[in-house]
């Protein structure tokens, strides 16, 4: 995953903020990538204030879009969306 994000950041000359959350262990972190180089990262196994830290990080970058977990999108919209994708390939 990181390799793909680094490549996208480099090729698009942009910044990427990748958030990783591990439900089983309760660990989470993020990596900041700017034009293909990791410029910052954070990882924690104990801090439970991930939402507050990420909100402040996004606000500093003037990003006011809500974050969604992949499983939230799939749970809410995934079944219909996946069906449509599969049907369009047949």
KEKE-3310 file (N, C-alpha, C; in steps of 0.2 Angstrom, whole numbers, plus 5000, padded with zeros to 4 digits):
npx = (5004:5009:5019:5012:5005:5016:5021:5010:5010:5022:5021:5010:5014:5010:5003:5001:4991:4991:4981:4982:4974:4973:4962:4962:4973:4972:4980:4986:4990:4999:5005:5014:5016:5025:5027:5032:5041:5042:5038:5034:5028:5018:5015:5005:5002:4994:4987:4971:4965:4963:4955:4954:4967:4969:4959:4964:4976:4972:4964:4975:4980:4970:4960:4944:4936:4927:4933:4932:4931:4936:4929:4917:4911:4910:4901:4889:4887:4893:4888:4878:4885:4896:4889:4885:4897:4902:4892:4893:4905:4902)
npy = (4994:5006:5008:5011:5023:5031:5031:5037:5050:5055:5054:5062:5074:5078:5079:5066:5059:5046:5035:5023:5010:4998:4987:4975:4976:4988:4998:5012:5024:5037:5042:5054:5060:5068:5073:5060:5057:5052:5062:5064:5054:5044:5033:5023:5013:5014:5027:5033:5044:5046:5052:5065:5070:5067:5076:5088:5088:5087:5100:5109:5108:5113:5105:5100:5089:5074:5059:5043:5025:5011:5000:5005:5012:5001:4993:5002:5006:4997:4984:4986:4994:4986:4975:4982:4985:4972:4968:4976:4972:4960)
npz = (5000:5004:4995:4983:4986:4988:4975:4968:4974:4970:4956:4953:4959:4972:4989:5001:5013:5023:5032:5044:5053:5065:5070:5078:5086:5091:5087:5078:5065:5055:5039:5031:5015:5003:4987:4983:4994:5010:5023:5036:5050:5061:5074:5085:5099:5110:5112:5112:5105:5091:5082:5086:5084:5070:5065:5068:5061:5048:5047:5048:5036:5028:5025:5024:5023:5028:5036:5031:5034:5025:5027:5032:5021:5012:5020:5020:5006:4998:4993:4983:4975:4971:4965:4954:4948:4945:4936:4925:4920:4914)
capx = (5000:5014:5023:5007:5004:5022:5021:5005:5012:5028:5019:5005:5017:5005:5004:4996:4990:4988:4980:4982:4971:4973:4956:4963:4978:4970:4986:4985:4996:4998:5011:5013:5020:5025:5030:5036:5045:5039:5040:5032:5024:5016:5012:5004:4998:4990:4983:4964:4962:4965:4950:4956:4974:4968:4955:4969:4981:4968:4963:4981:4981:4964:4956:4938:4932:4927:4937:4928:4935:4934:4923:4911:4909:4907:4894:4884:4886:4897:4884:4875:4891:4900:4885:4885:4903:4902:4887:4896:4910:4899)
capy = (5000:5012:5009:5014:5030:5035:5032:5042:5056:5057:5055:5068:5080:5080:5077:5061:5058:5039:5033:5016:5008:4991:4986:4970:4978:4995:5003:5017:5029:5040:5044:5060:5059:5074:5072:5054:5056:5052:5068:5063:5048:5044:5027:5023:5007:5016:5033:5032:5050:5046:5056:5072:5071:5067:5082:5094:5087:5089:5107:5112:5107:5116:5099:5099:5083:5069:5053:5037:5019:5007:4995:5009:5013:4995:4992:5006:5006:4992:4978:4988:4996:4980:4972:4986:4984:4966:4967:4980:4968:4954)
capz = (5000:5005:4988:4978:4988:4987:4968:4966:4976:4966:4949:4953:4962:4977:4996:5003:5021:5023:5039:5045:5059:5066:5075:5082:5091:5094:5085:5073:5064:5048:5035:5026:5009:4998:4980:4983:4999:5017:5026:5043:5052:5068:5076:5092:5101:5116:5112:5109:5102:5084:5078:5087:5081:5063:5063:5069:5056:5042:5048:5047:5029:5025:5022:5029:5021:5033:5034:5031:5034:5019:5029:5032:5014:5009:5023:5018:4999:4994:4990:4977:4970:4969:4960:4947:4944:4942:4930:4920:4917:4910)
cpx = (5004:5017:5018:5006:5010:5023:5016:5007:5017:5025:5014:5008:5012:5007:4998:4997:4987:4987:4979:4979:4970:4968:4958:4968:4976:4976:4983:4991:4994:5005:5010:5018:5020:5030:5035:5040:5041:5042:5038:5028:5023:5013:5011:5000:4993:4985:4976:4961:4964:4961:4952:4963:4973:4964:4960:4974:4978:4966:4969:4982:4975:4960:4950:4933:4932:4930:4932:4933:4932:4929:4917:4907:4906:4901:4888:4882:4889:4893:4881:4880:4895:4896:4885:4891:4904:4898:4890:4901:4908:4897)
cpy = (5006:5014:5013:5021:5034:5036:5037:5049:5059:5059:5061:5074:5083:5077:5071:5060:5051:5038:5026:5014:5001:4989:4980:4972:4984:5000:5007:5021:5032:5041:5049:5059:5065:5073:5066:5053:5056:5057:5068:5057:5048:5037:5026:5017:5008:5022:5031:5038:5051:5051:5064:5074:5072:5074:5088:5094:5090:5097:5111:5113:5110:5111:5099:5094:5077:5063:5047:5031:5015:5003:4999:5010:5006:4992:4996:5006:5001:4987:4981:4991:4991:4976:4976:4985:4978:4965:4971:4977:4962:4956)
cpz = (5000:4998:4983:4980:4987:4979:4965:4968:4972:4959:4948:4956:4968:4984:4997:5010:5021:5031:5039:5052:5059:5072:5080:5088:5094:5092:5079:5071:5057:5046:5031:5021:5004:4992:4980:4989:5006:5021:5034:5044:5059:5069:5083:5094:5107:5116:5108:5106:5095:5080:5079:5084:5073:5061:5063:5063:5049:5042:5046:5040:5025:5022:5027:5027:5027:5031:5035:5031:5028:5021:5030:5025:5011:5013:5021:5011:4995:4991:4983:4972:4967:4964:4953:4944:4941:4936:4924:4916:4913:4903)
residu = (UNK:UNK:UNK:UNK:UNK:UNK:UNK:UNK:UNK:UNK:UNK:UNK:UNK:UNK:UNK:UNK:UNK:UNK:UNK:UNK:UNK:UNK:UNK:UNK:UNK:UNK:UNK:UNK:UNK:UNK:UNK:UNK:UNK:UNK:UNK:UNK:UNK:UNK:UNK:UNK:UNK:UNK:UNK:UNK:UNK:UNK:UNK:UNK:UNK:UNK:UNK:UNK:UNK:UNK:UNK:UNK:UNK:UNK:UNK:UNK:UNK:UNK:UNK:UNK:UNK:UNK:UNK:UNK:UNK:UNK:UNK:UNK:UNK:UNK:UNK:UNK:UNK:UNK:UNK:UNK:UNK:UNK:UNK:UNK:UNK:UNK:UNK:UNK:UNK:UNK)
# end
